[in-house]
Amino acid sequence: MVMSSVLLIFLFPEFVAAARSLRAVSDGNGGAFCVYSYTIDGKQKLYLQKINSAGSQVWSSGKTVSDDGYEQLSPDIIADGSSGVIIVWQRAYSSTDNDIMAQKFSALGTQEWGNYGTYICTDTIDQQTPRLVTDNSGGAIIVWIDYVSGDNGIYGQRVNSAGANQWGSKKAICDISSDQINPELISCGAHGAMVVWQDLRSGNYDIYAQRVDSSGNLLWAADGNVIINSANHEISPKIVSNGSGGAFITWLLDKSTYYEMYIEKLDANGNSLCMGEAAVDYGMSNTGTYVLASDGQNGAIMAWDGADGYLRANRFTGSCGDTWHEALVSNGGFDPTSIIPDGGGGAFVAFMVYNYGNSYVSLQKISSTGTRSWGENGYFYGIYSGNPDYEESTYGTNLVLSSCGKFIACLLFEYSEPPDYWVRETTDWSVMNDPLVLQPTYTSAWWENSTYNITWSKANCQNAYVKILLHKPDDTWTTISSSTPNDCGYAWKVPLNLIPGSGYSIKVQTADGKYSGTSYSFQIKKPSISIKTPAAGSTWQRGHNLNITWTKTGPQHASVKILLYRSGVYVQNLTSSTANDGSFQWLIPASFTKSSQYKIIIKTLDGGAVQKQSGFFTIN
C-alpha cells in the first residue's frame, strides 16, 4: 500500500491577532519553510520559520526577512535549489509608492542578500503583488503589477544567485495602454518563464500570456498572446506547467450572477491546443473561488466551489478532456485555498467547512482516479467560532499547503491560542495514529431512541479497544461506551434524555488515551406525537363516535396505546394496541359520566418512549 503522510503545522504567532500573509515551501528534507507577517507598531513585518520533518521549529524565533523600517506586504516564497529559499515582497515606501524587494536565506537561516534584502524595483510609482519562480540557477524571475502612465502594467526582473538584477532596471512584459492585473507565472527551466494575466485592453477583461527567456527577451507577440477575449469579463487566470515546455491556463468567465471556468493548453510556442474548453459542467458558486496545481504527471488538477454546494475537482491530462469529471472533494466544503500534487497523480486540497456556527480547517486527499481518500469532508484540524474577523483572516493566504516529499503535504494555518507553535505528524488515514471519525458527518441528524452506526478509520498504532464519548452543546461530556473493540464501528441507540438541537459531536479515543478523533458537529432530534382531535375545549356526545387523530414526527414504534383520564384520574384504556398510523375511532358509551375534565394520552408501545396528552375536552 502506498503510504501518504501529512505534516500539520498549526501556527500560533506571538501577535496572532495581527498575523497575515502565510506562505510555505518545501525544505527538500521532509519539512517546510514558512514566511508570515506580524503587525508591529502599525506596520506588517515579515518573518521566516523552518519546520523540520518531525514537526519541530528549527529556530527558536522567526528570522527577520528585512531590517528596514518599512511595511512589508504580499510575500511569495520559492526554494532556491540549494536547500534555502528566496522571498519577494512589496515594500510600502509611502502610501503611493510601493517597491519590490527580495531576500535569500540559506538552509541555516542566514540572510544572503544583506540585512534589508535586494532592490528589485524602486521606481517612484507603485509596484504591487509580486510573484516569483526559480530561474534554475540559484536566482529567480519575478513579475509584478507596475503603475505606469496612469495604467497598471506587468513588469518583471531576473535576479541572480548573488542578488544582482539581470534585466536592467526592469522589463516590460506588457504595458499596453490599459490595465493589466493578476499576473501569475511558471518557470520554463533554463529557458525563462511563462506569464499569464488579466487584460482590459478591449474594454472587457481578457486573458493574455507571454513567454520571456532567461535574458529578458519576449518570445511571443509584443503585447502578449491572447488566450481568450469575449464580450464578457475573463478573470482570475492561473497557470501550471504541462511538463513538456507548455502550460495549462485556467480562468473564470464572469456571467454577472455566476461564473464558468475554462481551461486552455498551450505548447512551448504559445499555440492553443484545447481552444478554451469548458472545465466544469456543474458550474461554480458565485464566489468564484478555485485553485489549480500540476498533477505531477504532465496534467493539471483544479478544485472549486460548485454551484450545487459541493466542493469538486477535475483532472486534465495530456489530452484536453477531463479524467475525473467533477470528482467530489467535500459535501460541505467551501473556499478551497490551496492544492498540491501528491506525487502519484492525485492531490491534497485544503479548504474550509462551515457547520452549525463553526468553521473547520479541513484537508482532503484525492486519489489518481478522483476518489476521496479521507471521508465525506476530509479531516479537520481546527475549529473557529464566534469570531468573524478571525475567520476572515483564516481564509485565503493563511491556509496553505506545501509539498514535503512524495505523498507528503505540509498544511499550515493560523490559530488563535496558545501563543506557541504546535505541530502534529500523521500518515494515511487508514494507518494514522488518530482515528478519523467518519460518521456522524456534519449533515447528520440523529433521532432519539433510534440506533445509528458510529464509524471511524482504524489506525496502525492504536490499542485493540477504544472509548466513545459524546460532547454536548453545553460543553459537557458523557460516555457512550467505556470500552469497545477498535473495529471501526459501534451501534449506538441515541438515549431519550438528550436536549434536541445542534452542537453535538462524538469522540473516539484509544484505551490508553493517547490518540483520539472527533466528529463534525451534528444534530439530535426528538421524535414526537401531536394530537389533532379531540382538540382542547371541544365537546363530544355520548353514544357517538370520537375519531381520535394524531400526527407523528421522526422514527418511533409502530403501535400505540390510548388511555383516558378524567380530572387527572385514570379511567380506562381506549385501546391497548393500535397501529401508529394517526387514527383510531372510539364509540363513546351512552352511559359515560359527563365531564369537562377528560384527557387522552397516546403512548408508543416501547414503554412510552414517545407520548403526548391532549388538552381537556368535554363529554356530554
C-alpha positions in Angstrom: 0.0 0.0 0.0 1.2 3.5 -0.8 1.8 5.5 2.3 0.6 9.1 2.4 1.6 11.4 5.2 0.7 14.9 6.2 2.8 17.2 8.3 0.4 19.6 10.0 1.7 22.9 11.3 -0.6 24.9 13.4 0.9 28.4 13.6 0.5 30.4 16.7 2.3 33.7 16.2 3.1 35.8 19.3 1.0 38.6 17.9 -1.6 36.3 16.4 -4.3 39.0 16.0 -2.1 40.8 13.5 -0.7 37.8 11.7 -1.2 37.7 7.9 0.3 36.5 4.6 1.3 33.0 5.3 3.2 31.2 2.6 5.1 28.0 2.6 7.5 25.9 0.5 9.2 22.5 1.0 12.7 22.5 2.5 13.6 19.4 0.4 14.1 17.3 3.5 10.5 16.4 4.6 9.9 19.8 6.3 8.9 23.3 5.2 9.9 27.0 5.3 7.0 29.4 6.1 7.0 33.1 5.7 4.4 35.1 7.6 3.9 38.6 9.0 3.1 40.4 12.2 1.7 43.8 12.6 4.1 45.6 14.9 3.7 49.3 15.8 1.1 49.5 13.0 3.3 48.0 10.3 3.4 44.5 8.9 6.8 42.8 9.2 7.9 39.6 7.6 9.5 36.6 9.3 10.7 33.2 8.2 10.5 30.0 10.2 11.7 26.5 9.3 9.8 23.3 10.4 11.7 20.0 10.2 10.3 16.6 9.2 9.4 15.8 12.9 7.2 18.9 13.0 9.5 20.9 15.3 10.7 24.5 14.9 14.3 24.7 13.8 14.7 28.2 15.0 13.6 29.4 18.4 12.0 32.5 16.9 11.3 33.6 13.3 14.1 35.1 11.2 13.6 38.8 10.2 13.3 38.9 6.5 14.3 42.6 6.2 15.6 45.0 8.8 14.4 48.2 7.1 11.7 50.2 8.8 9.0 50.0 6.1 5.9 47.9 6.0 6.3 44.5 4.2 3.3 43.2 2.3 2.3 40.4 -0.2 5.2 37.9 0.2 5.8 35.0 -2.0 8.5 32.3 -1.5 10.3 29.6 -3.5 13.1 27.1 -2.9 16.5 28.3 -4.2 17.7 24.8 -5.3 20.4 24.7 -2.5 18.2 23.9 0.5 17.5 27.6 1.1 14.7 30.0 -0.1 14.1 33.3 -1.9 11.4 35.6 -0.7 9.9 38.5 -2.6 7.6 41.2 -1.1 6.1 44.6 -1.6 7.7 47.3 0.5 5.4 50.2 1.4 7.8 53.1 1.0 4.9 55.5 1.2 1.1 55.5 0.7 1.6 55.9 -3.1 5.0 54.4 -3.6 5.4 50.6 -3.1 8.7 48.9 -4.1 9.6 45.3 -4.9 12.2 43.7 -2.6 13.7 40.2 -2.3 15.8 38.3 0.2 17.6 35.0 0.1 18.1 32.7 3.1 20.4 29.8 3.5 19.3 26.5 4.9 20.7 27.7 8.3 18.5 30.9 8.2 21.3 33.3 7.2 20.3 36.4 5.2 22.3 36.2 2.0 21.3 39.4 0.3 22.0 41.9 3.1 20.1 43.0 6.1 17.5 44.8 4.0 17.3 42.5 1.1 18.0 43.4 -2.5 16.1 46.0 -4.5 14.2 44.6 -7.4 12.3 47.7 -8.5 12.3 51.1 -6.6 10.7 53.4 -9.2 8.8 56.3 -7.7 5.5 54.8 -8.6 3.5 51.9 -7.2 4.7 48.3 -7.7 2.5 45.7 -6.2 1.7 42.0 -5.8 5.0 40.3 -6.7 5.2 36.7 -7.8 8.3 34.6 -8.4 9.6 31.4 -9.8 13.1 29.8 -9.9 15.5 30.6 -12.7 17.1 27.2 -12.1 20.4 28.9 -11.4 20.0 29.8 -7.8 18.1 33.0 -8.6 14.5 33.9 -9.5 12.3 35.5 -12.1 9.9 38.0 -10.6 6.8 39.7 -12.0 4.6 42.4 -10.5 1.9 45.0 -11.3 3.5 48.3 -12.1 1.6 51.6 -12.2 3.0 53.3 -15.2 1.5 56.3 -17.0 -1.8 56.0 -15.2 -2.3 52.3 -16.0 -1.3 49.1 -14.4 1.2 47.1 -16.5 3.0 43.8 -16.0 6.8 44.1 -15.4 9.5 41.7 -14.5 13.1 41.2 -13.4 15.5 38.3 -13.1 17.7 38.3 -10.0 20.8 36.0 -9.9 22.0 33.9 -7.0 24.1 36.8 -5.7 21.1 39.2 -5.6 22.0 41.2 -8.7 19.4 42.3 -11.2 19.9 40.9 -14.7 17.3 42.8 -16.9 18.3 46.4 -16.4 16.1 48.5 -14.2 13.0 46.3 -15.1 11.5 44.6 -18.1 8.0 45.4 -19.5 6.2 42.1 -20.0 3.1 44.0 -21.1 2.5 47.8 -20.8 -0.1 48.5 -23.5 -2.4 51.4 -22.6 -5.0 49.8 -20.3 -4.9 47.9 -17.1 -3.1 44.5 -16.8 -3.5 42.8 -13.4 -3.4 39.5 -11.6 -0.1 38.1 -13.1 0.8 34.5 -12.5 3.9 32.7 -13.8 5.7 29.4 -14.2 9.3 28.5 -14.7 10.3 27.2 -18.1 13.6 25.7 -16.7 16.7 27.3 -18.1 14.6 29.0 -20.7 12.9 31.7 -18.7 9.3 31.9 -17.6 5.7 31.9 -19.0 3.4 34.7 -17.6 -0.4 35.0 -17.7 -2.5 38.0 -16.7 -5.9 39.7 -16.9 -6.0 42.5 -19.5 -8.5 45.3 -20.1 -7.3 46.5 -23.5 -10.6 45.6 -25.3 -12.8 47.2 -22.7 -13.6 43.9 -21.0 -11.1 41.9 -19.1 -9.5 39.2 -21.3 -6.7 36.7 -20.7 -3.2 37.2 -22.2 0.1 35.3 -21.9 3.7 35.9 -22.7 6.9 33.9 -22.6 10.2 35.6 -21.6 13.6 33.9 -21.9 16.4 34.0 -19.4 17.9 37.2 -21.0 14.6 39.0 -20.7 13.6 38.7 -24.4 9.9 38.4 -25.2 9.3 35.4 -27.3 5.7 35.8 -28.3 3.7 38.8 -29.6 4.9 42.1 -28.4 1.9 42.7 -26.1 1.3 39.0 -25.4 -0.7 36.2 -27.0 -4.5 36.5 -26.5 -5.8 33.4 -24.7 -9.4 34.4 -24.7 -11.4 37.5 -25.4 -15.1 37.9 -25.5 -17.9 40.2 -24.7 -17.8 39.1 -21.0 -15.1 39.6 -18.5 -12.5 36.8 -18.2 -10.8 37.0 -14.8 -8.7 35.1 -12.2 -6.1 33.4 -14.5 -3.9 30.6 -13.2 -1.1 28.7 -14.8 0.8 25.4 -14.3 3.3 23.6 -16.4 2.2 20.8 -18.7 5.5 19.0 -18.3 6.6 19.4 -21.9 7.5 23.1 -22.2 4.0 24.4 -22.4 1.3 25.2 -19.8 -2.3 24.7 -18.7 -4.1 28.1 -18.2 -7.4 28.4 -16.4 -9.7 31.4 -15.9 -13.3 32.4 -15.0 -15.9 33.7 -17.4 -17.9 36.3 -15.4 -21.6 35.8 -16.3 -22.7 38.5 -13.9 -24.7 36.2 -11.5 -22.4 33.2 -11.7 -19.0 32.0 -13.1 -18.0 29.5 -15.7 -14.5 28.0 -15.6 -12.3 27.3 -18.7 -9.0 25.7 -19.4 -6.5 26.1 -22.2 -3.4 24.1 -23.0 -0.5 25.9 -24.7 2.6 24.4 -26.3 6.0 25.9 -25.8 5.4 28.4 -28.7 2.1 29.7 -27.3 -0.2 27.8 -29.7 -3.6 26.8 -28.4 -4.2 23.0 -28.1 -7.6 23.0 -26.4 -9.4 26.1 -27.8 -10.6 27.2 -24.4 -12.5 24.1 -23.3 -15.1 24.4 -20.5 -13.6 22.9 -17.4 -16.8 22.2 -15.4 -20.3 21.2 -16.2 -22.0 21.7 -12.8 -20.9 25.3 -12.7 -19.3 27.4 -9.9 -20.6 29.2 -6.9 -20.9 33.0 -7.2 -17.7 33.3 -5.0 -15.6 32.3 -8.0 -13.1 30.5 -5.7 -10.9 27.9 -7.2 -7.3 26.5 -7.0 -5.0 24.9 -9.6 -2.0 22.6 -9.5 0.1 20.3 -11.6 -0.7 16.7 -11.2 3.0 15.9 -11.4 2.4 13.7 -14.5 2.1 16.4 -17.2 -1.5 17.1 -16.4 -3.4 19.6 -14.1 -5.8 19.3 -11.2 -8.3 22.0 -10.1 -10.7 22.3 -7.2 -13.6 24.8 -6.9 -16.7 25.8 -5.0 -19.5 24.2 -7.0 -22.8 25.9 -7.7 -24.5 22.8 -6.3 -23.0 23.4 -2.9 -20.3 20.7 -3.2 -16.5 21.1 -3.4 -15.4 19.4 -6.6 -12.2 18.7 -8.5 -11.2 17.9 -12.1 -8.0 16.4 -13.5 -6.9 17.2 -17.0 -4.1 15.0 -18.6 -2.2 15.4 -21.9 -5.4 15.5 -23.8 -7.9 18.3 -23.4 -10.7 16.3 -21.8 -11.0 15.8 -18.1 -10.5 12.3 -16.5 -12.4 12.8 -13.2 -15.5 14.7 -14.4 -16.1 16.8 -11.3 -15.0 14.4 -8.6 -16.3 15.1 -5.1 -13.9 16.6 -2.7 -16.3 17.5 0.1 -20.1 17.5 0.6 -19.9 20.7 2.7 -16.6 22.3 2.0 -16.0 25.8 0.6 -13.3 28.3 0.0 -10.6 25.9 -1.4 -7.4 27.9 -0.8 -4.6 25.6 -1.6 -3.9 22.5 -3.7 -0.7 20.5 -4.4 0.0 17.2 -6.2 0.5 14.1 -4.0 3.2 12.7 -6.2 1.1 9.9 -7.5 -1.4 11.6 -9.9 -3.7 12.8 -7.1 -3.8 15.9 -4.9 -4.1 17.3 -1.4 -6.8 20.0 -1.1 -7.1 22.4 1.8 -10.4 24.1 2.4 -13.0 25.3 5.0 -16.1 23.6 6.2 -18.9 25.6 8.0 -21.1 23.6 10.3 -23.5 24.7 12.9 -21.8 28.0 13.7 -18.2 26.6 13.5 -15.6 26.9 10.7 -13.2 24.0 10.3 -9.9 23.8 8.5 -10.1 20.6 6.5 -7.7 18.6 4.3 -8.8 16.0 1.7 -6.7 13.7 -0.4 -8.0 12.8 -3.9 -6.5 9.7 -5.4 -5.3 9.5 -9.0 -8.7 8.1 -10.0 -10.6 11.0 -8.4 -11.7 9.2 -5.3 -11.9 10.8 -1.9 -9.5 9.1 0.5 -10.5 10.7 3.8 -14.2 10.5 4.2 -17.0 12.8 3.2 -15.4 16.1 4.3 -11.8 15.3 4.8 -10.1 15.6 8.1 -10.5 18.8 10.1 -7.8 20.3 12.2 -9.2 23.4 13.9 -12.5 24.9 14.9 -13.2 28.6 14.8 -16.4 30.1 16.3 -17.8 33.4 17.2 -15.0 35.5 15.6 -15.9 36.6 12.1 -12.8 38.9 11.9 -10.5 36.0 12.7 -12.3 33.6 10.4 -11.9 36.0 7.6 -8.1 36.1 8.2 -8.0 32.3 8.2 -9.2 32.1 4.6 -7.1 32.7 1.5 -3.4 33.2 2.1 -3.5 32.0 5.7 -4.3 28.4 4.8 -1.5 26.9 2.7 -0.2 23.6 1.6 3.4 22.8 0.7 4.7 19.5 -0.7 7.2 17.9 1.7 8.1 14.9 -0.4 6.2 12.2 -2.4 2.8 11.6 -0.8 3.6 14.2 1.9 1.9 17.5 2.4 2.6 20.3 4.9 -0.6 22.1 6.0 -0.1 25.5 7.7 -2.7 27.8 9.1 -3.1 30.4 11.8 -4.8 29.5 15.1 -5.8 31.8 17.9 -4.2 30.3 21.0 -1.9 29.5 22.8 1.0 31.8 21.7 3.3 29.0 20.6 3.7 26.5 17.7 2.1 23.1 17.8 2.8 20.5 15.1 1.5 17.1 14.5 2.6 14.5 12.0 0.2 11.8 10.7 0.2 9.2 8.0 -2.5 8.0 5.6 -5.9 7.9 7.4 -6.0 4.1 7.1 -2.8 3.8 9.2 -2.8 7.2 11.0 -2.3 7.5 14.8 -5.5 9.4 15.4 -8.8 7.8 14.5 -10.8 9.7 11.8 -14.5 9.7 12.8 -16.5 9.1 9.6 -20.0 9.0 11.0 -21.7 11.2 12.1 -21.0 13.8 9.5 -21.9 17.5 9.6 -25.2 16.7 7.8 -26.2 14.0 10.3 -29.5 14.4 12.2 -29.9 11.5 14.6 -33.2 10.8 16.3 -33.6 9.8 20.0 -34.5 6.2 20.7 -33.1 5.1 17.2 -29.9 3.2 16.6 -27.1 4.6 14.4 -23.6 3.4 13.4 -20.7 5.4 14.7 -17.8 4.7 12.3 -14.1 5.6 12.3 -10.9 4.7 10.5 -8.6 2.4 12.4 -5.0 3.5 13.0 -1.9 1.4 12.6 -0.6 2.0 16.1 -3.8 2.1 18.1 -5.0 -0.1 21.0 -7.3 -3.0 20.5 -10.1 -1.1 22.3 -11.5 2.4 22.2 -13.7 4.6 24.4 -16.5 6.6 22.8 -17.7 9.9 24.3 -20.5 12.3 23.4 -19.8 16.1 23.6 -22.9 18.1 24.4 -23.8 21.6 23.4 -23.3 22.8 27.0 -19.6 21.7 26.7 -20.1 18.6 29.0 -19.2 15.0 28.1 -21.0 11.7 28.7 -19.7 8.2 28.0 -21.3 6.3 25.2 -19.0 3.3 25.7 -16.2 3.0 28.2 -14.6 0.1 26.2 -15.5 -1.4 22.8 -13.3 -3.2 20.2 -11.4 -0.9 17.9 -13.2 -2.4 14.8 -14.2 0.9 13.2 -17.9 0.7 14.1 -20.3 0.9 17.1 -24.1 0.7 17.1 -25.4 3.5 19.4 -29.0 3.9 20.4 -29.5 7.6 21.0 -30.9 8.0 24.5 -34.1 9.7 25.4 -32.7 12.2 27.9 -30.8 14.5 25.5 -31.9 18.0 24.7 -32.7 18.2 20.9 -30.6 20.6 18.9 -27.3 21.1 17.1 -23.7 21.2 18.6 -23.3 17.5 19.5 -20.1 15.7 18.5 -18.6 12.3 19.1 -15.0 11.5 20.1 -13.4 8.1 19.6 -10.4 7.7 21.9 -7.9 4.8 22.3 -8.0 3.0 25.6 -4.6 4.4 26.7 -5.9 7.9 26.0 -3.0 8.8 23.6 -5.0 9.1 20.4 -8.4 10.5 19.6 -10.6 11.8 16.8 -13.7 13.9 17.0 -16.6 14.1 14.5 -18.1 17.2 13.0 -21.0 18.8 14.9 -24.3 17.1 14.3 -27.9 17.3 15.4 -30.0 15.3 17.8 -33.8 15.3 17.2 -36.6 14.1 19.4 -39.5 12.1 17.8 -42.9 13.4 18.8 -46.7 12.9 18.6 -49.1 15.8 18.1 -52.8 15.1 18.9 -55.2 16.8 16.5 -58.6 15.5 17.9 -60.0 15.8 20.4 -58.9 19.4 20.4 -58.7 21.2 23.7 -62.1 22.7 24.6 -64.0 20.6 22.2 -67.3 18.8 23.1 -68.3 15.3 22.2 -71.6 13.5 22.7 -72.2 10.2 24.4 -73.3 7.4 22.1 -71.4 8.9 19.2 -68.0 8.1 17.6 -64.9 10.2 18.5 -62.4 9.9 15.7 -59.0 10.4 17.6 -56.3 11.7 15.2 -52.7 12.5 15.6 -49.5 13.1 13.6 -46.1 11.8 14.3 -42.6 13.2 13.6 -39.5 11.0 13.4 -38.9 7.3 13.7 -40.9 5.6 16.5 -42.7 2.4 17.5 -45.2 1.0 15.0 -48.0 0.7 17.6 -49.5 2.9 20.3 -52.0 2.6 23.2 -54.5 5.3 24.1 -55.5 6.0 27.7 -58.5 8.0 29.0 -58.3 10.2 32.1 -60.9 12.3 34.0 -59.9 15.0 36.4 -56.4 13.6 36.4 -57.5 10.0 37.3 -57.1 7.1 35.0 -60.4 5.8 33.7 -59.6 3.1 31.1 -57.6 2.1 28.0 -59.4 3.1 24.9 -57.1 0.6 23.1 -54.2 -1.4 24.4 -52.6 -1.6 20.9 -53.4 0.0 17.6 -51.3 1.0 14.6 -49.4 4.2 15.0 -51.0 5.5 11.8 -52.6 8.6 13.1 -56.2 7.5 13.5 -58.4 5.5 16.0 -62.2 5.5 16.3 -63.8 5.2 19.7 -67.5 4.8 20.3 -68.3 6.9 23.5 -70.7 4.8 25.7 -74.1 6.2 26.2 -73.8 5.7 30.0 -70.5 7.6 30.3 -70.1 10.1 33.1 -70.5 13.7 31.9 -67.4 15.9 32.5 -65.4 18.8 31.0 -62.2 17.3 32.5 -61.4 14.5 30.1 -57.9 13.9 28.6 -56.4 11.2 26.5 -52.7 10.2 26.4 -51.2 8.4 23.4 -48.1 6.3 24.1 -45.9 4.2 21.9 -45.6 0.5 23.0 -41.9 0.7 23.8 -42.6 1.9 27.3 -43.9 5.3 26.2 -40.7 6.5 24.7 -42.9 8.8 22.7 -46.1 10.1 24.2 -48.5 13.0 24.2 -51.5 14.1 26.2 -54.4 16.1 24.8 -55.9 19.2 26.4 -59.1 19.0 28.4 -62.3 18.2 26.4 -65.9 17.6 27.3 -68.2 14.6 27.1 -71.9 15.4 27.4 
